[in-house]
Amino acid sequence: AFKVPLGVPEIINEGTDITVVSYGSMLRIIEEAIVRLVEEGISVEVIDIHTIKPLDEPAILESVSKTKKIVVAEEHQRLGGLASTIALLLAEEMPTPMAIVAVQDSFGESATPAELMKKYGLDADSIYQACKSLMNN
């Protein structure tokens, strides 16, 4: 049987300018945003956090201590998921500029997956804009 070690994130891409954390299907979307950022000379660290609990806090803190900025992208409400968990960790341990790309406290609707991802700001352009906003501040 295939076993994924719980609480062990995978660093998909090493970088020094900004950390982007996500999981699952959002990683494909992040890849599109990262291509644009790298073309602009921005070094992006991408971490796949496939389990929220237990959260590998040292891995997050190590990455953020290097990049000084973090974007959390998830196909979930902005409250109560990975973004909230990381925000609490950073508030307590290492206050860090952070952007959250997630559903903004609204109910779902029916449409194609691509249409819904764009409507709720979960597309590559939203991730790109979140990273650029942090880089410009």
C-alpha positions in Angstrom: 0.0 0.0 0.0 1.1 3.6 -0.7 2.0 5.4 2.5 2.5 9.1 2.8 4.4 10.1 5.9 2.1 12.4 7.9 3.4 15.9 8.7 6.4 15.7 6.3 6.1 18.5 3.7 7.8 18.2 0.3 9.9 21.1 -0.9 9.0 21.1 -4.6 11.2 24.1 -5.5 13.8 25.8 -3.5 13.9 29.6 -3.5 15.0 32.6 -1.5 12.6 35.5 -2.2 9.1 34.2 -1.3 7.6 31.0 0.1 4.4 29.6 -1.5 2.7 26.8 0.4 -0.2 24.7 -0.8 -1.4 21.1 -1.4 -3.3 18.9 -3.8 -4.7 20.3 -7.1 -3.6 23.8 -6.2 0.0 22.9 -6.9 -0.7 22.7 -10.6 -2.1 26.2 -10.5 0.8 27.5 -8.5 3.2 26.1 -11.1 1.6 28.5 -13.7 2.1 31.5 -11.4 5.6 30.5 -10.5 6.7 30.4 -14.2 5.7 34.1 -14.5 7.5 35.0 -11.2 10.7 33.2 -12.2 10.7 34.9 -15.6 10.7 38.2 -13.6 13.7 37.0 -11.6 11.8 36.1 -8.4 13.1 33.1 -6.6 10.1 31.1 -5.2 10.2 28.3 -2.7 7.2 26.0 -3.1 6.2 23.6 -0.3 3.6 20.9 -0.6 1.9 20.6 2.8 -0.2 17.5 2.3 -1.1 17.2 5.9 -2.2 20.1 8.1 -2.1 18.2 11.3 0.5 17.5 12.3 2.0 20.6 10.7 5.8 20.5 10.3 6.3 23.9 12.0 10.1 23.9 11.8 9.9 23.4 8.0 7.6 26.5 7.6 9.7 28.6 10.0 13.0 27.6 8.2 11.6 28.5 4.8 10.1 31.8 6.0 13.3 32.8 7.9 15.0 32.6 4.5 12.4 34.3 2.3 10.8 36.7 4.8 7.4 36.4 2.9 4.7 33.7 2.5 1.7 33.0 0.3 -0.7 30.2 1.3 -2.9 29.0 -1.5 -5.7 26.6 -0.8 -9.0 25.5 -2.3 -10.7 26.0 1.0 -12.3 28.8 3.1 -9.6 31.3 4.3 -10.6 30.5 7.9 -10.1 27.1 9.5 -7.6 25.5 7.1 -3.9 25.6 6.3 -3.8 29.4 6.0 -5.2 29.9 9.5 -2.9 27.3 11.0 0.2 28.9 9.4 -1.0 32.4 10.3 -1.2 31.3 14.0 2.2 29.7 13.9 3.8 32.8 12.4 1.9 35.2 14.7 3.4 33.3 17.7 6.8 32.4 16.4 7.9 34.7 13.6 5.6 37.5 12.4 5.9 37.5 8.6 4.2 39.4 5.8 1.6 36.9 4.5 -1.0 36.7 1.7 -3.8 34.1 1.6 -5.3 32.9 -1.7 -8.4 31.1 -0.6 -12.2 31.3 -0.8 -13.3 34.6 0.8 -16.0 33.3 3.2 -18.7 32.6 0.6 -20.9 29.7 -0.4 -20.1 27.6 -3.5 -22.0 27.8 -6.8 -22.3 25.6 -9.9 -20.1 26.2 -12.9 -17.1 24.6 -14.5 -14.1 24.0 -12.2 -12.1 26.6 -14.1 -14.8 29.2 -13.9 -15.2 28.6 -10.1 -11.4 28.8 -9.5 -11.3 32.2 -11.3 -14.5 33.5 -9.5 -13.1 32.6 -6.1 -9.7 34.0 -6.8 -8.0 30.6 -6.8 -6.4 30.8 -10.2 -2.8 31.3 -11.3 -3.2 35.0 -11.8 -4.5 35.4 -8.2 -1.4 33.6 -6.8 0.9 35.6 -9.1 -0.7 38.9 -7.9 -0.5 37.8 -4.2 3.2 37.1 -4.6 3.9 40.3 -6.5 2.0 42.3 -3.9 4.2 40.9 -1.1 7.4 41.4 -3.2 6.5 45.1 -3.8 5.8 45.9 -0.1 
